[in-house]
Structures are given as structure tokens and as C-alpha cells.
Amino acid sequence: MDKLVAQYSRPQHQNESYSEQEQQDLTESLPPLSLKFSLPPVDNRASFLRAMTDDHSNPSCPIKLAHGTTTLAFRFQGGIIVCTDSRATAGNWIASQTVKKVIPVSRLSRGEDKPSNDPTPGLLGTMAGGAADCQYWLRYLSQQCTLHEIRHKRRITVAAASKILANLTYAYKGYGLSMGTMLCGVTPQEGPALYYIDSDGTRLPGNLFCVGSGQTFAYGVLDSNYRYDLSVEEALALGRRAILAAMHRDAYSGGFINLYHVKEEGWVHHGFDDMNPIFWKTKLEQGEFSNVTSEL
């Protein structure tokens, strides 16, 4: 059993991040929110918004929000792999096939003499749920992380950034937000760090997360092949293969495969590639997806 646990866990890092109290002190040092939103004049806003926008329980709802996705991230010895699809749906309609669901958070300055193809320092966030909610709050978090860099002259840790976002979403719990996001980065204090945060204020650290309507299909691939000592090439291939399984089976996932590798020096983008050529290459070369015939 110990050998199995060790296979799925990273070694304990020598210098862990801020303590829980230090993280809380950091978030409390931020200026108070002065955001004002127009709210429906009803007692239970979340129930009202759900009735107006939840097309699964009420297909005739008047407002169909853009949602539906598969996002995944996992830690390994070489950093963190982040992979998403690019489809956004509004009800049964495909609203977009080119949504960028990986959002840079705390994108630090490269310096004038640094080549543009070098890793970009900073953290990455993923978006699943309501597209507008995820984009708004991750951009707001990016602003707060940049202010932290200016004030303290150092990078913010992933733990502290995730704490800020969790506190923000908890403050607006019951307002009908729809968010399931992952924050990831590699820092000297933490090593590879990955957190899941949702619109209820949940904040969970972990080795591996999948979020979205296609998560069950992606988990099936990851659970069978994931281990902490993957090489970079194996990890990139696993992320691409897991998201491909979700895009093939989930009607609300599709479009392009967006793949990132996060290292201590920063993140590297490994392509925004159409899933169809990748699907057929995987089927014909590896003999997978046997339910699909290649004969016309």
C-alpha cells in the first residue's frame, strides 16, 4: 500500500509555503472589495438565477449561459501539465469552438533582453462553469497578484493566490456564480502546486484534478496511466490523450486541444491543435477508439 501511495504522490518539499495563518494575513491585507452588481429583487437570488439560466432542468429557460467544458491539470516530477478543450455551449447550441480556457494569472515581466520563446513566469488558471464568471474573477485575481508583486517585490505563491480567490468566491456565495477553476504554478517555496477552487469557496490542494462536463472520461485515462515520475514527453502525451477521450465522448467538449507545461521558470505553451487530426492519428497509429471505423 505504501508503495502505491508513493507512486501517486510527490516527495515532501523541503521548504513548504506560507502557513495557513500567513496566507490569511496576506488576504486580509488586500483592500476591501467595493464591487456593486445589479441583483434581482427577490429573496433567494441563486434559485431565481438557476430557474432563469439552468437549461438542463428547464430547457425553455430565457437565458442560456455559455458553459460546458473539460479541463485537467496534474503534478509530476517535471512540473505541472494543464490541458483543456475549447468548446463553449449555450444550451444545445455550440457557441464557440475557440475559447481559451487557460488564463495567465500573475504574468510577471520577462525583461527586455529575454527571448519571447522562453518560459513565461507566473501562474495559470483554468475556467470551467460560467465563462463570464471565470474570466471576470480570474482577471481580478491577476490584478491582485500583480499588486502583490509590486508591494512585496516577489512572486506570490500558489497557496496565497488560491486563498485570495477562495475568499472572493466565498464572499459572493449564494449570488449564483458558476465556477470550477484550478490554479497551478511552480515556486521555490512549494515546488509544483495545484489547487481547485469553486464558486462555493471550496479550496482543495491535490495532485490531479479534472473539472467540467467531460471530467469522468478524462479521469478514466488519467487514473489508468498517471504516476508522479512521468517524463515530460510522457506527461504531455497523457494530458493530450485524456482530454481527447473527453472531447470524443462528451457532447459539450470539443474543438481544439490547448496544452501547457508549467515549470519553475514559467509556463510553456505546447499548442492549440485541432482535435480531429489528433484523433485519427491516435486511432490509426495506436489502434484506439475501436468503436469508430476508418472505412468509408
LINPE-V879971 format. One record per pair of residues at least 12 apart in sequence whose ideal C-beta (glycine too) atoms are under 8 Angstrom apart, sorted by the first residue. I is the first residue (numbers start at 1). J is the second residue. Records with the same first field share a line. If there is no record, write none. Layout:
I=J + J
This chain:
7=227 + 228 + 229
8=207 + 226 + 227 + 228
9=207 + 228
10=75 + 76 + 77 + 191 + 192 + 207 + 228
13=189 + 190 + 191
15=188 + 189
16=189 + 190
17=157 + 158 + 159 + 160 + 187 + 189 + 190 + 193
18=157 + 159 + 160 + 189
23=159 + 160 + 163
24=163
26=148 + 160 + 163 + 164
27=160 + 163 + 164 + 167
30=144 + 147 + 164
33=168 + 171
37=175
39=175
45=174 + 175 + 176
46=174 + 175 + 176
48=176
49=176
50=176
53=65 + 176
55=91 + 92
59=91
64=90 + 91 + 93
65=90 + 130 + 131 + 132 + 178
66=88 + 89 + 90 + 95 + 96 + 99 + 130 + 131 + 132
67=88 + 89 + 90 + 128 + 129 + 130 + 131 + 178 + 252
68=87 + 88 + 89 + 212 + 213 + 252 + 253
69=84 + 85 + 87 + 88 + 101 + 127 + 128 + 129 + 211 + 212 + 213 + 214 + 252 + 253
70=84 + 85 + 128 + 210 + 211 + 212 + 213 + 214 + 215 + 217 + 218 + 243 + 246 + 247 + 250 + 253
71=83 + 84 + 85 + 101 + 126 + 127 + 128 + 182 + 210 + 211 + 212
72=84 + 208 + 209 + 210 + 211 + 215 + 218 + 222 + 239 + 242 + 243
73=126 + 182 + 184 + 194 + 208 + 209
74=194 + 207 + 208 + 209 + 222 + 226 + 235 + 238 + 239
75=184 + 192 + 193 + 194 + 207 + 208 + 228
76=192 + 227 + 228 + 229 + 230 + 235
77=228 + 229 + 230
78=230 + 231 + 232 + 235 + 261 + 263
79=186 + 192 + 232 + 261 + 262 + 263 + 264
80=184 + 185 + 186 + 192 + 194 + 261 + 262
81=235 + 236 + 238 + 239 + 259 + 260 + 261 + 262
82=102 + 124 + 126 + 182 + 184 + 239 + 259 + 260 + 261 + 262 + 267
83=239 + 240 + 242 + 243 + 257 + 258 + 259 + 260
84=101 + 102 + 126 + 243 + 257 + 258
85=101 + 214 + 243 + 246 + 247 + 253 + 254 + 255 + 256 + 257 + 258 + 275
86=98 + 99 + 100 + 101 + 254 + 255 + 256 + 257 + 258 + 272
87=99 + 247 + 252 + 253 + 254 + 255
88=131
89=252
94=254
96=255
97=254 + 255 + 256
98=255 + 256
99=131 + 255
100=258 + 272
101=126 + 127 + 128 + 258
102=124 + 125 + 126 + 127 + 258 + 260
103=124 + 125 + 126 + 127 + 134 + 135 + 138 + 139 + 142
104=120 + 122 + 123 + 124 + 125 + 142 + 267
105=122 + 123 + 124 + 125 + 138 + 141 + 142 + 145 + 161 + 183
106=122 + 123 + 142 + 145 + 146 + 148 + 149 + 155 + 156 + 161 + 185
107=120 + 121 + 122 + 142
108=120 + 121 + 122 + 149 + 155 + 266
118=265 + 266
119=263 + 265 + 266 + 267 + 268
120=266 + 267 + 268
121=155 + 265 + 266
122=155 + 185 + 266 + 267
123=145 + 156 + 158 + 161 + 183 + 184 + 185
124=183 + 184 + 185 + 260 + 262 + 267
125=138 + 141 + 181 + 182 + 183 + 184
126=181 + 182 + 211
127=179 + 181
128=179 + 180 + 181 + 211 + 212
129=177 + 178 + 179 + 180 + 181 + 198 + 199
130=177 + 178 + 179
133=177 + 178 + 179 + 199
134=179 + 181
137=165 + 168 + 169 + 177 + 179 + 181
138=165 + 181
140=168
141=161 + 164 + 165 + 168
144=164
145=161 + 164
148=160
155=187
157=185 + 187 + 189 + 190 + 193
158=183 + 184 + 185 + 187 + 190 + 193 + 194 + 195
159=190 + 193 + 195 + 205
161=183 + 185
162=183 + 195 + 197 + 203
163=203
165=181 + 183 + 197 + 203
166=197 + 201 + 202 + 203
167=201
169=197 + 198 + 199 + 200 + 201
170=200 + 201
172=199
173=199 + 200 + 201
177=199
178=199
179=197 + 198 + 199
180=196 + 198 + 199 + 211 + 212
181=196 + 197 + 198 + 211
182=194 + 195 + 196 + 197 + 209 + 211
183=195 + 197
184=262
185=262
186=262 + 263 + 264
187=264
188=264
192=262
193=205
194=206 + 207 + 208 + 209
196=209 + 211
207=228
208=222 + 226
210=222 + 242 + 246
212=246 + 252 + 253
213=250 + 252 + 253
214=246 + 247 + 249 + 250 + 252 + 253
215=246
217=245 + 246 + 248 + 249 + 250
218=242 + 243 + 245 + 246
219=242
220=245
221=238 + 241 + 242 + 245
222=238 + 242
225=238 + 241
226=238
232=261
235=261
236=259 + 261 + 270
239=259
240=257 + 259 + 278
241=282
243=257 + 259
244=257 + 275 + 278 + 279 + 282
247=275 + 279
248=279 + 289
254=275
255=274 + 275
256=272 + 273 + 274 + 275
257=271 + 272 + 273 + 274 + 275 + 278
258=271 + 272
259=271 + 273
280=294
